[in-house]
Amino acid sequence: MTMSENTKTTTAKKLMLQWGTDGDTTIRVNLDNPVDTPDGEAISLAMESIVSANVLQDSKGNDAALVKSAVLRETTVTEEVLF
């Protein structure tokens, strides 16, 4: 076998959103396979809208109170079949 026949590479993207709560906790929402070119400003506005609408709570009932972060993570995995 040549190297290309026994090696597989995959790439995955994840958009990770975080809000702070009025109970000093963090709410995390992870979205798999977001659009190829996410618009940071649009994401920020959407997250702020969620805070303003008071529609997101943690498991203890604490409301999302502030936007903490939005991170786009891209992971590349290379697997080589040894036998």
Secondary structure by P-SEA (a helix, b strand, c coil): ccccccbbbbbbbbbbbbbbccccbbbbbbbccccccccaaaaaaaaaaaaaacccccccccccccccbbbbbbbbbbbbbcc
